Structure formats: C-alpha cells, structure tokens
Amino acid sequence: MIAFRHFTKTFASHPAVRDLSLEIGGAEVVALLGPNGSGKTTTLKAAAGLIRPTSGDVLIGEPGRPAGDPGAREALSFLPQRVAFPESLTGREVIEFYRRLRGVDRDAADAALKLASLNGSSGRAIATYSGGMVQRLGLAVALLPSAPVMLLDEPTAALDPDGLCAFYSVIEHRKAAGQTILFTSHQLGDAERLADRFAILVDGRLAALLTARELSDRLASRGVLRLRVEHEPADLLNRVRRLSPEATQSGDQLIVPGPAGTRPAVVDLVRESGASILGLTAEEGRLDVFYRDLVGGRS
C-alpha cells in the first residue's frame, strides 16, 4: 500500500532522506522513529504527495501510483505535524467542510467530533481554542475518511489521557478493518502499543527495520538481573561471567545483563556457590534505551 523505492530528497545541498527503501502492506501499522532532523516528516510528506522525490519513487495503493497523482491522494488521509484552520470557523464547521470534501456521511462526522473531545466547544470559533484542541480537531479531520492509507505526523503530541485512549481504540479498529497506517512519534509508548514494525531513521538513512517480534527479542537480550548477595566465594563473579560475560559486581550486588532465559541458570549457580541471595530484581530491556543506542545519543 505504501512503497518507498530508493527514495531520496535533497533540499538545496542538504540531503533530508537518503536512499530509503521500505514497503508497508495492507492492515499494517508502521512507526517511523528518529531524532529531530532525521527525515521523518519529509518521508511522510513525500507519501502524502506534498513533495517530490529528488530521486527514487514513492508509490501509494494497489497497484502503486506515484504519491503526487490525484488517485493516490484520494486513497489517503494525512495529519501534518502542525495543524491550522481558519480561526473564524467553528470546530463543527471545519468537520462539515472536510466531510463534504471527502464525501463522508454525517455519522462519520459526528464520530470525528466525539473523538476530537472538544468538551462542548464545537460551536465556538477556533480562535478561542487551545493548541491542544486544534491538534485534536486536526486528528479528527484525518480520521474522517475511511481511506486505505493514513499518514500521521506526531498524532498524540497534544492528547490528554482520555484522548489517547480514544485514539488507540480508533487506530486498532482501523487496522482491523484493513487500513495501512504510517505514523511518526517521539512518544515511544505509542510505537510499542500500536506498531507492527519499527523503522528508525538516523541522518536520513534507515538505521533499523524491526518487526514487533524482532524488537521484543532485541529488548529481551538487553535485560538485566540484579542480585544482592552475601557470603559469596571470591571467584563467584568469574563463574557468573561464564554465563554472562558482561556481568559486573558493585558492593554486594551482582549485575548480570542478558536475556531472561539465562537468569534461572545464574540464580542456580549463585545458590550452588554457597552465597546467600538477599534480594533479586529483573529489568527488561527498554525501547527508549535501545532507541538512544541506535541514534548514538542524538536529540
């Protein structure tokens, strides 16, 4: 449904995206992650047909059409990172305008207003809205049509907890209905909750492309077991390092990195050594730490 084939975009002499190849199928949700300036928004705008590739192709739909073609645009909805509407219009008038533009029935418009959660303010001029309310209205507009493809740039940036719950529910429903969704986010919890795959951009290049299972395995391998021990033999750390070469000791605490599957063997080894275990905690690998390692500490 979305295909980037050696997509490159250069502004003046600056390459924003470099040789990106990525295909996203029907009923698939892909999170596009990366530090500021990594090319996420440029990639989304190219898929929306708002910018043309310097080289390569961006195709939408089946069969794939160039993203700038009218037929490709008709097949998608797009939420930009920054949303703006005429300030003299009300929220309901904005929804009604886009409802007619996209040929959507009134029930869908009512559902979109409910999702926008304007707290009874749909009849007020947008000039009176907070930034968060404008962002929620933009999300509601993007969710109006049941287009096969949805592109969302930082969709949850201004959502409160109730708005987040409603958004998650809608995305899960749209995915079940077969919609293809590509979104960017700095909220890694959104990616973990929603995405089937994770595409990580660094300096305009695809640094990693992982399925949810692959990411889970990567995170599992980055877990840490911490054991507080006493009466341990002098060579206990060396014994533990045979199972986990990166194990270290700090005071009375053994710190043993590695996948969850090795932990029972480590615990058994410590007990058999004659040491007493005073406390035990296990930490799973975290997406935010893995992400920071991939992007090399950039912000």
TAZIDA-V443092 format. One record per backbone hydrogen bond with DSSP energy under -0.5 kcal/mol. CO is the residue of the C=O (numbers start at 1). NH is the residue of the N-H. E is the energy in kcal/mol with one decimal. If there is no record, write none. Layout:
# TAZIDA-V443092
co->(CO & CO)
nh->(NH & NH)
e->(E & E)
This chain:
# TAZIDA-V443092
co->(1 & 2 & 3 & 3 & 4 & 4 & 5 & 7 & 8 & 8 & 9 & 9 & 10 & 11 & 13 & 14 & 14 & 17 & 17 & 19 & 20 & 22 & 24 & 25 & 28 & 28 & 29 & 29 & 30 & 30 & 31 & 31 & 32 & 33 & 35 & 38 & 39 & 40 & 41 & 42 & 43 & 44 & 45 & 45 & 46 & 55 & 57 & 58 & 59 & 60 & 65 & 66 & 69 & 70 & 71 & 72 & 73 & 75 & 77 & 78 & 79 & 86 & 87 & 89 & 90 & 91 & 92 & 93 & 94 & 95 & 96 & 97 & 98 & 99 & 99 & 100 & 105 & 106 & 107 & 108 & 109 & 110 & 111 & 112 & 113 & 113 & 114 & 118 & 121 & 122 & 124 & 125 & 126 & 130 & 131 & 132 & 133 & 134 & 135 & 136 & 137 & 138 & 139 & 141 & 141 & 145 & 148 & 149 & 150 & 151 & 152 & 152 & 154 & 156 & 160 & 161 & 162 & 163 & 164 & 165 & 166 & 167 & 168 & 169 & 170 & 171 & 172 & 173 & 174 & 175 & 178 & 180 & 181 & 182 & 183 & 184 & 184 & 186 & 187 & 187 & 188 & 189 & 190 & 191 & 196 & 197 & 198 & 198 & 199 & 199 & 200 & 200 & 201 & 202 & 204 & 205 & 205 & 208 & 210 & 211 & 212 & 213 & 214 & 215 & 216 & 217 & 218 & 219 & 219 & 220 & 223 & 224 & 225 & 226 & 227 & 227 & 228 & 228 & 230 & 233 & 235 & 236 & 237 & 238 & 239 & 240 & 240 & 244 & 248 & 250 & 252 & 253 & 254 & 254 & 255 & 255 & 256 & 259 & 260 & 260 & 262 & 263 & 264 & 265 & 266 & 267 & 268 & 269 & 270 & 271 & 276 & 276 & 279 & 281 & 283 & 286 & 287 & 288 & 289 & 290 & 291 & 292 & 292 & 293 & 295)
nh->(61 & 24 & 5 & 59 & 6 & 22 & 57 & 20 & 54 & 55 & 16 & 17 & 12 & 14 & 15 & 11 & 16 & 9 & 19 & 21 & 7 & 4 & 2 & 28 & 30 & 181 & 196 & 197 & 32 & 183 & 33 & 199 & 185 & 201 & 38 & 204 & 43 & 44 & 45 & 46 & 47 & 48 & 50 & 51 & 49 & 8 & 5 & 67 & 3 & 65 & 60 & 69 & 73 & 74 & 75 & 75 & 76 & 149 & 151 & 80 & 153 & 89 & 127 & 126 & 94 & 95 & 96 & 97 & 98 & 99 & 100 & 101 & 102 & 103 & 104 & 103 & 109 & 110 & 111 & 112 & 113 & 114 & 115 & 116 & 117 & 118 & 117 & 121 & 124 & 92 & 91 & 128 & 129 & 134 & 135 & 136 & 137 & 138 & 139 & 140 & 141 & 142 & 143 & 144 & 145 & 147 & 180 & 77 & 182 & 79 & 154 & 184 & 157 & 159 & 164 & 165 & 166 & 167 & 168 & 169 & 170 & 171 & 172 & 173 & 174 & 175 & 176 & 177 & 179 & 178 & 27 & 150 & 30 & 152 & 32 & 154 & 155 & 188 & 190 & 191 & 192 & 193 & 194 & 195 & 212 & 31 & 200 & 210 & 33 & 201 & 207 & 208 & 35 & 205 & 18 & 202 & 207 & 200 & 198 & 215 & 216 & 217 & 218 & 219 & 220 & 221 & 222 & 222 & 285 & 223 & 258 & 283 & 256 & 281 & 229 & 254 & 278 & 279 & 276 & 236 & 239 & 240 & 241 & 242 & 242 & 243 & 244 & 247 & 255 & 253 & 229 & 250 & 227 & 256 & 248 & 257 & 225 & 262 & 263 & 264 & 266 & 267 & 268 & 269 & 270 & 271 & 272 & 273 & 275 & 274 & 230 & 278 & 228 & 226 & 224 & 290 & 291 & 292 & 293 & 294 & 295 & 296 & 297 & 296 & 298)
e->(-3.0 & -3.1 & -0.6 & -2.8 & -0.6 & -2.2 & -2.1 & -2.9 & -2.3 & -1.8 & -2.5 & -1.7 & -0.6 & -2.9 & -0.6 & -3.0 & -0.7 & -2.1 & -0.5 & -0.5 & -2.8 & -3.3 & -2.1 & -1.1 & -0.5 & -2.6 & -3.5 & -1.5 & -0.5 & -2.3 & -0.7 & -2.8 & -1.0 & -3.2 & -1.6 & -1.1 & -2.1 & -2.2 & -2.7 & -2.0 & -1.8 & -1.8 & -2.5 & -0.9 & -1.0 & -2.5 & -2.9 & -2.4 & -2.5 & -2.3 & -2.6 & -2.3 & -2.1 & -2.1 & -0.7 & -0.7 & -1.5 & -1.9 & -2.6 & -0.6 & -2.3 & -1.4 & -2.0 & -2.9 & -2.1 & -2.2 & -2.5 & -2.4 & -2.2 & -2.2 & -2.2 & -2.2 & -2.1 & -0.7 & -2.7 & -0.5 & -1.3 & -2.5 & -2.2 & -2.2 & -2.2 & -2.0 & -2.2 & -2.2 & -0.9 & -0.6 & -0.7 & -1.0 & -1.9 & -2.6 & -1.0 & -2.0 & -2.0 & -2.0 & -2.1 & -2.2 & -2.1 & -2.2 & -2.0 & -2.1 & -2.2 & -2.1 & -1.7 & -1.1 & -0.5 & -0.5 & -3.1 & -1.7 & -2.4 & -2.7 & -0.7 & -2.2 & -1.2 & -1.3 & -2.6 & -2.2 & -2.1 & -2.5 & -3.0 & -2.1 & -2.2 & -2.6 & -2.5 & -2.1 & -2.9 & -2.6 & -2.0 & -1.5 & -2.5 & -1.8 & -1.2 & -2.7 & -2.7 & -2.2 & -3.5 & -1.0 & -0.6 & -1.0 & -1.2 & -1.1 & -2.4 & -2.2 & -2.3 & -2.3 & -2.1 & -2.3 & -0.6 & -2.3 & -2.8 & -0.6 & -3.0 & -1.3 & -0.5 & -1.9 & -3.2 & -2.6 & -0.9 & -2.9 & -2.9 & -2.7 & -2.3 & -2.4 & -2.4 & -2.8 & -2.5 & -1.9 & -0.5 & -1.1 & -1.0 & -1.4 & -2.7 & -3.1 & -3.4 & -2.3 & -0.6 & -3.3 & -3.4 & -1.3 & -2.9 & -1.7 & -1.9 & -2.6 & -2.2 & -0.6 & -1.1 & -1.5 & -2.4 & -2.3 & -3.0 & -1.8 & -3.1 & -2.8 & -2.5 & -0.6 & -2.4 & -0.6 & -2.7 & -1.6 & -1.3 & -0.5 & -1.7 & -2.6 & -2.6 & -2.3 & -2.3 & -2.3 & -2.7 & -1.4 & -1.2 & -1.6 & -1.8 & -0.7 & -2.6 & -3.0 & -2.9 & -2.3 & -2.8 & -2.2 & -2.1 & -2.0 & -2.2 & -0.5 & -2.1 & -0.7 & -1.1)
